[in-house]
Amino acid sequence: MIIITVLGISIWTLLIFIAVGIVAGVLSTVTGLASLVSYPALLYFGGLPPVAANVVNKASLTFNSLGSFISSLRELRGHWKELFKVMVVIFFGGITGAILLTKLPATSFTHVVPFFIAFGGIMILIPTKKPLNGNTEGALHFNPAAGGKPRIWVRSLVMIILTFAIGTYSGYFGAASGILLLVLLTRTSNNEYAVSNAIRNVAMGAANIVATIYYAVYDHVDWSLVVPLGIGFFIGGYIGPKIVRVVPATFLKILTGILALILAYTQFVAAYHISLF
């Protein structure tokens, strides 16, 4: 039997990972939970060990952000400064996380990750109260309101610190970091859900770029799997924002929250070897 290979892998494996990437890309841009699909596929179909699978997943996710960016231009219009500032903070947070990764074992986070994910899932399920009549007094912003009130600057500083922490977490470990940023954006501004989601999708690309550069320099990257998975991620990243544009935000929040809690449970079982069901 003749097996056709491309990039050193069979054509069937290539097609499987493009399909996996599309599904994971849609899931990523809609809920922030790409790893529910892509990571297990890399372990099972790719035959990669956990660390190598994480490397390929991170590198492939950069294509997801690119596809999401192209598809989200409508939502991002008028929010370029906000996006840029979030990306800058996430980028430097990602660098910090990558540096920590060279000093500390990633396994040190395995016992707290389930709680991070569960927190994100619970927070996304709790209804938010949007400011009325354009009043942003209760929101945290990168752009302080006119008047330069000290408390506004304090809120902005808190926003920057929390965003930096999420970027650091993403660069160091990364599980459900997109959900944490989405929670922060949706609960601290009066932007529409689709806008916050678009900013989240594109901004998280900064952390993934940092991680990819780090892995390319200090570790081995299986580019033969990054290419097909990245193609799928790009397509899924382009489709996802279009779904967010037409599906009610409440439904998406509920879906995201439920999937996050499921992922939190699976991570809890893996970390503590305790099954509650």
Long-range contacts (C-beta under 8 A, 24 or more apart in sequence): 7-223, 7-224, 7-227, 7-228, 8-224, 9-224, 9-225, 9-228, 13-45, 13-46, 13-228, 14-228, 15-228, 16-41, 16-45, 17-41, 17-45, 17-46, 17-225, 17-228, 17-229, 17-232, 18-228, 18-229, 18-231, 18-232, 18-235, 19-232, 20-45, 20-229, 20-232, 21-60, 21-63, 21-228, 21-229, 21-230, 21-231, 21-232, 21-233, 21-234, 21-235, 21-236, 22-232, 22-233, 22-235, 22-236, 22-239, 23-232, 23-236, 24-64, 24-229, 24-232, 24-233, 24-236, 25-63, 25-64, 25-67, 25-232, 25-233, 25-234, 25-235, 25-236, 25-237, 25-238, 25-239, 25-240, 26-236, 26-239, 26-240, 26-243, 27-236, 27-240, 28-61, 28-64, 28-178, 28-201, 28-233, 28-236, 28-237, 28-240, 29-64, 29-67, 29-68, 29-71, 29-197, 29-201, 29-236, 29-237, 29-239, 29-240, 29-241, 29-243, 29-244, 30-197, 30-240, 30-243, 30-244, 30-247, 30-252, 30-255, 30-256, 31-179, 31-252, 31-255, 31-256, 31-259, 31-260, 32-176, 32-178, 32-179, 32-181, 32-182, 32-200, 32-256, 33-176, 33-178, 33-179, 33-256, 33-259, 33-260, 33-263, 34-61, 34-64, 34-233, 35-175, 35-176, 35-263, 36-259, 36-263, 38-229, 38-233, 42-225, 42-229, 46-222, 46-225, 48-222, 48-225, 51-106, 51-219, 52-220, 52-222, 54-174, 55-215, 55-219, 55-220, 55-221, 55-222, 56-221, 56-222, 56-225, 56-226, 56-229, 57-229, 58-174, 58-208, 58-211, 58-212, 58-215, 59-208, 59-211, 59-212, 59-215, 59-216, 59-221, 59-223, 59-226, 59-230, 60-225, 60-226, 60-229, 60-230, 60-233, 61-204, 61-205, 61-208, 61-233, 62-205, 62-208, 62-209, 62-212, 62-230, 63-230, 63-231, 63-233, 63-234, 63-237, 64-201, 64-205, 64-208, 64-233, 64-234, 64-236, 64-237, 65-201, 65-202, 65-204, 65-205, 65-208, 65-237, 66-205, 66-234, 66-237, 67-233, 67-234, 67-235, 67-236, 67-237, 67-238, 67-239, 67-240, 68-198, 68-201, 68-202, 68-205, 68-237, 68-238, 68-240, 68-241, 69-201, 69-202, 69-205, 70-238, 71-237, 71-238, 71-239, 71-240, 71-241, 71-242, 72-198, 72-201, 72-202, 72-241, 74-245, 75-192, 75-194, 75-195, 75-197, 75-198, 75-241, 75-245, 76-195, 76-198, 76-199, 76-202, 79-191, 79-195, 79-198, 79-199, 81-142, 81-143, 82-142, 82-143, 82-199, 83-199, 83-202, 83-203, 85-142, 86-142, 86-163, 86-181, 86-185, 86-199, 86-203, 87-202, 87-203, 87-205, 87-206, 88-206, 89-160, 89-163, 89-164, 89-167, 90-163, 90-164, 90-166, 90-167, 90-170, 90-181, 90-203, 90-204, 90-206, 90-207, 91-167, 91-206, 91-207, 91-209, 91-210, 92-164, 92-167, 93-163, 93-164, 93-165, 93-166, 93-167, 93-168, 93-169, 93-170, 93-171, 93-207, 94-167, 94-168, 94-170, 94-171, 94-206, 94-207, 94-208, 94-209, 94-210, 94-211, 95-171, 95-210, 96-164, 96-167, 96-168, 96-171, 97-167, 97-168, 97-169, 97-170, 97-171, 97-172, 97-173, 97-207, 97-210, 97-211, 98-171, 98-172, 98-210, 98-211, 98-214, 100-168, 100-171, 100-172, 101-171, 101-172, 101-214, 102-218, 104-172, 106-172, 106-173, 109-172, 109-173, 110-267, 110-270, 110-271, 111-271, 111-272, 113-173, 113-175, 113-176, 113-267, 113-271, 114-264, 114-265, 114-267, 114-268, 114-271, 115-264, 116-169, 116-175, 116-176, 116-180, 117-175, 117-176, 117-179, 117-260, 117-261, 117-263, 117-264, 117-267, 118-260, 118-261, 118-264, 118-268, 119-180, 120-176, 120-179, 120-180, 120-182, 120-183, 120-260, 121-179, 121-256, 121-257, 121-258, 121-259, 121-260, 121-261, 121-263, 121-264, 122-257, 122-261, 123-183, 123-187, 124-179, 124-182, 124-183, 124-186, 124-253, 124-256, 124-257, 124-260, 125-253, 125-254, 125-257, 125-258, 128-186, 128-187, 130-190, 131-190, 134-190, 136-189, 136-190, 139-188, 139-189, 139-190, 140-188, 140-189, 141-188, 141-189, 159-184, 159-188, 167-206, 167-207, 170-204, 170-207, 170-208, 170-211, 171-207, 171-210, 171-211, 171-214, 174-207, 174-211, 175-263, 175-267, 176-260, 176-263, 176-264, 177-204, 177-207, 178-204, 179-256, 179-260, 182-256, 192-249, 193-244, 193-249, 193-252, 193-253, 194-241, 194-244, 194-245, 194-249, 197-241, 197-244, 197-252, 198-241, 198-244, 201-237, 201-240, 201-241
